[in-house]
Amino acid sequence: MTGVQHPRINFKKISSFLIPLPPLNEQKRIVSKIESIFAGIDAYRNRLKHGITSQICGFVIS
């Protein structure tokens, strides 16, 4: 099986739907905000990982 078929939904019906999108400037602002949030998550994850590594090293040394 190579996909899922729904007997009452077909491409012809779906392709006629209009999906509203925000203006390009708004899309770019959203992407920028998401990238900023992900950068913060990555920084927090690195600090957490480093902190755990430091605690383990400290425990092993002492």
C-alpha positions, 0 to 999 in steps of 0.5 A, a space after each residue: 500500500 502506498 498511501 491513504 485513500 478516502 472515498 469522499 475526498 479527492 484531489 480535484 475537490 481539495 485543489 479548489 480550496 483557497 488557503 489564506 496566507 498572511 502577507 510575505 512580510 508577516 510570514 518572514 516575521 513569524 519565521 524570524 520569531 520561531 528561529 529566535 525561539 529555537 535558538 533560545 531552546 538550543 542555548 538552554 539545551 547546551 547549558 543544561 548539557 554542559 551543566 550535567 557534564 560538569 556535575 558528572 565530572 565533578 562527582 567523578 573527580 571528588 
